[in-house]
């Protein structure tokens, strides 16, 4: 039996005297460079610097509304079509490639509270403060023909949220109750309530299409099944959630935008604590929307900025702001994963790149290879201090920067107080709670 032994000859690497030159093992293969890693590190550093130099995310501003933009809707079959509703009851249809408004409808009296495009893309629904649900054709009427809705349903209360089923002619509204409607009927086929005054938003699950979730005014998020007569369960939080969005790829996850400046990603199978707490905003988060890949989402806040978060990290990878942009009320991520649309208080819709340094237009083969190579280098060296510092650095407006510092001080003061109370209490009287557990009050089934 042969036994292979590991053996090293000291003559190959030990100096005979201390005055000899240190022996360095070398590979004389001409394809290998002895300084490959330092060279790659320099390239990664340069690629990271260039990315920050070329980061120009703002593309266009769509102006034409005469009041604040309150809601937006993506077209289900057309990438270049966007719908927006304003606080004066006006609905506009935009062509994003031409940056132009192609149609204007005076849809409601008062605010337009919500809009959604039917799954086939032939019509869209809108709700407003005038207690009506209106269905409009996607096709503009002929010249000289007055704009009329296909169908109008008069409700008993004001509707605050709207969403359409992914496959059937069914849609859901929320207000005083969560109502499920059939397009052919003028009364709801099912109504859900759980002792709650009002609901602010409702969303259908994109995969399990019979499931839906809503945000309620009693600080709770409620889950429903359309096949059941009662709600499934709800999680009560410390502060109210404004809206939520389902992950389109892993549809058991949803992210809610909260009044306590944070976003919370939950697993609907285990609501006892959120999977991740996303904390970078310095004011109430008003809207959230997932990328079609399900790996990232974009959030809009009252602090006049929008942020892009990877779904599993606590901090945002990107923050967008302009001097003129006021409180951002609504935000959407385009279906081709390239653009982000935001609607704000100063009557403008802005178009942004989802990847700030991405080059738009047709790329040559060499450009694609170079971009992919640089991306891999940045991923390889992303944890090196210099690369990490340059990649993370962002210029922020003064009010966001000062408030973020203030919140850091406040958080540390709360932690210090908690530690002191625990130190001077009976053992076990003040339990240790993680950041994820602090924000959930109860789960009710």
Buried (B, 14 or more C-beta within 10 A) or exposed (E): EEEEEEEEEEEEEEEEEEEEEEEEEEEEEEEEEEEEEEEBBEBBBEBBBEBBEEBEBBBBEBEBBEBBBBBBBBBBEBBEBBBBBBBBBBBBBBBBEEBEBEBBBEBBEEBBBBBBBBBEEEBBBBBBBBBBBBBBEBEEEEEEEEBEBEEEBEBEEBBBBBBBBBEEEBBBBBBBBBBBBBBEEEEBEBEBBBEBEBBBBBBBBBBBBBBBBBBBEBBBBBBBBBEEEEBBBBBBBEEBBBBBBBBBBBBBBBBBBBBBBBBBBBBBEEBEBBBBBBBBBBBBBBBBBBBBEBBBBBBBBBBBBBBBBBBEEBEBBBBBBBEEBBBBBBBBBBBEBBBBBBBBBEBBBBBBBBBBBBEEEEEEEEEEEEBEEBEEBBEBBEEBEEBEEEBEEBEBBEEBEEBBEEBEEEEEEEEEEBEEEBEEEEEEEBEEEEBBEEBBEEBEE
